[in-house]
């Protein structure tokens, strides 16, 4: 099973899972302070929600 490390928390998930959904289901905040104000509703136009793979 793949493991995700986010905000100091390790989460296991099924292969092929939607990363955004897994993070939200586990209480991981997807946006930093500024992005909470200018949230682009997950349409991929701002580049704030980046991940290191």
Order of alpha helices (4+ residues) and beta strands (2+ residues): beta-beta-alpha-alpha
